[in-house]
Amino acid sequence: MKMADTVVVSIAYTMRHKKYGKILKRTTKLSAHNELPGLSVGDVVEITQTRPYSKSVYFKVEKKS
């Protein structure tokens, strides 16, 4: 939230270890372009892949869920 038009979105998922079978929690952080007013930390959003806005921003916030 410290950037002007960019937000960092965290995607959490679970996966199974190939050898041992243990279920692991993983997260991925993606930078997304934001044009929606009133977003704050902890909001759940939907993102889609778009054209590159900058070196690290390839996604756009579509709507707040």
CYANA upper distance limits for C-alpha pairs under 8 A (distance plus 0.5 A):
  1 MET  CA      6 THR  CA      7.75
  1 MET  CA      7 VAL  CA      6.11
  1 MET  CA      8 VAL  CA      7.97
  1 MET  CA     40 SER  CA      7.75
  1 MET  CA     41 VAL  CA      7.75
  3 MET  CA      7 VAL  CA      7.43
  5 ASP  CA     33 HIS  CA      6.29
  5 ASP  CA     34 ASN  CA      5.66
  5 ASP  CA     35 GLU  CA      7.13
  6 THR  CA     31 SER  CA      7.05
  6 THR  CA     32 ALA  CA      6.04
  6 THR  CA     33 HIS  CA      5.08
  6 THR  CA     34 ASN  CA      5.90
  6 THR  CA     57 VAL  CA      8.42
  7 VAL  CA     31 SER  CA      6.26
  7 VAL  CA     32 ALA  CA      5.89
  7 VAL  CA     33 HIS  CA      6.95
  7 VAL  CA     34 ASN  CA      6.92
  8 VAL  CA     29 LYS  CA      6.93
  8 VAL  CA     30 LEU  CA      6.12
  8 VAL  CA     31 SER  CA      5.00
  8 VAL  CA     32 ALA  CA      6.70
  9 VAL  CA     29 LYS  CA      6.11
  9 VAL  CA     30 LEU  CA      5.70
  9 VAL  CA     31 SER  CA      6.64
  9 VAL  CA     32 ALA  CA      7.40
 10 SER  CA     27 THR  CA      6.94
 10 SER  CA     28 THR  CA      6.13
 10 SER  CA     29 LYS  CA      5.00
 10 SER  CA     30 LEU  CA      6.94
 11 ILE  CA     27 THR  CA      5.88
 11 ILE  CA     28 THR  CA      5.59
 11 ILE  CA     29 LYS  CA      6.80
 11 ILE  CA     30 LEU  CA      8.33
 12 ALA  CA     25 LYS  CA      7.71
 12 ALA  CA     26 ARG  CA      6.32
 12 ALA  CA     27 THR  CA      4.83
 12 ALA  CA     28 THR  CA      7.05
 13 TYR  CA     25 LYS  CA      6.50
 13 TYR  CA     26 ARG  CA      5.97
 13 TYR  CA     27 THR  CA      6.74
 14 THR  CA     23 ILE  CA      7.07
 14 THR  CA     24 LEU  CA      6.03
 14 THR  CA     25 LYS  CA      5.08
 14 THR  CA     26 ARG  CA      6.42
 15 MET  CA     23 ILE  CA      6.11
 15 MET  CA     24 LEU  CA      5.82
 15 MET  CA     25 LYS  CA      7.08
 15 MET  CA     26 ARG  CA      7.86
 16 ARG  CA     21 GLY  CA      5.97
 16 ARG  CA     22 LYS  CA      6.06
 16 ARG  CA     23 ILE  CA      4.96
 16 ARG  CA     24 LEU  CA      6.55
 17 HIS  CA     21 GLY  CA      5.24
 17 HIS  CA     22 LYS  CA      5.82
 17 HIS  CA     23 ILE  CA      6.84
 17 HIS  CA     24 LEU  CA      7.49
 30 LEU  CA     57 VAL  CA      8.23
 30 LEU  CA     59 PHE  CA      8.29
 31 SER  CA     56 SER  CA      7.16
 31 SER  CA     57 VAL  CA      5.71
 31 SER  CA     58 TYR  CA      7.78
 31 SER  CA     59 PHE  CA      7.31
 32 ALA  CA     47 ILE  CA      7.87
 32 ALA  CA     57 VAL  CA      6.09
 32 ALA  CA     58 TYR  CA      7.10
 32 ALA  CA     59 PHE  CA      5.09
 32 ALA  CA     60 LYS  CA      5.43
 32 ALA  CA     61 VAL  CA      6.67
 33 HIS  CA     53 TYR  CA      7.87
 33 HIS  CA     57 VAL  CA      7.19
 33 HIS  CA     58 TYR  CA      8.35
 33 HIS  CA     59 PHE  CA      6.70
 33 HIS  CA     60 LYS  CA      5.12
 33 HIS  CA     61 VAL  CA      6.61
 34 ASN  CA     60 LYS  CA      6.77
 34 ASN  CA     61 VAL  CA      5.91
 35 GLU  CA     61 VAL  CA      7.91
 36 LEU  CA     61 VAL  CA      8.17
 36 LEU  CA     63 LYS  CA      8.16
 39 LEU  CA     43 ASP  CA      7.23
 39 LEU  CA     64 LYS  CA      8.49
 43 ASP  CA     64 LYS  CA      7.71
 43 ASP  CA     65 SER  CA      8.30
 44 VAL  CA     64 LYS  CA      6.62
 44 VAL  CA     65 SER  CA      6.00
 45 VAL  CA     61 VAL  CA      7.20
 45 VAL  CA     62 GLU  CA      7.88
 45 VAL  CA     63 LYS  CA      6.31
 45 VAL  CA     64 LYS  CA      4.91
 45 VAL  CA     65 SER  CA      5.81
 46 GLU  CA     61 VAL  CA      6.43
 46 GLU  CA     62 GLU  CA      6.06
 46 GLU  CA     63 LYS  CA      6.03
 46 GLU  CA     64 LYS  CA      6.92
 46 GLU  CA     65 SER  CA      7.37
 47 ILE  CA     59 PHE  CA      6.75
 47 ILE  CA     60 LYS  CA      5.90
 47 ILE  CA     61 VAL  CA      4.96
 47 ILE  CA     62 GLU  CA      5.86
 47 ILE  CA     63 LYS  CA      7.98
 48 THR  CA     59 PHE  CA      5.96
 48 THR  CA     60 LYS  CA      6.00
 48 THR  CA     61 VAL  CA      7.20
 48 THR  CA     62 GLU  CA      7.18
 49 GLN  CA     58 TYR  CA      6.45
 49 GLN  CA     59 PHE  CA      4.89
 49 GLN  CA     60 LYS  CA      6.91
 50 THR  CA     58 TYR  CA      6.20
 50 THR  CA     59 PHE  CA      5.86
 50 THR  CA     60 LYS  CA      6.95
 51 ARG  CA     58 TYR  CA      6.48
 51 ARG  CA     59 PHE  CA      8.09
 52 PRO  CA     56 SER  CA      8.27
 52 PRO  CA     57 VAL  CA      6.44
 52 PRO  CA     58 TYR  CA      5.14
 52 PRO  CA     59 PHE  CA      8.15
 53 TYR  CA     57 VAL  CA      5.94
 53 TYR  CA     58 TYR  CA      6.71
 54 SER  CA     58 TYR  CA      7.92
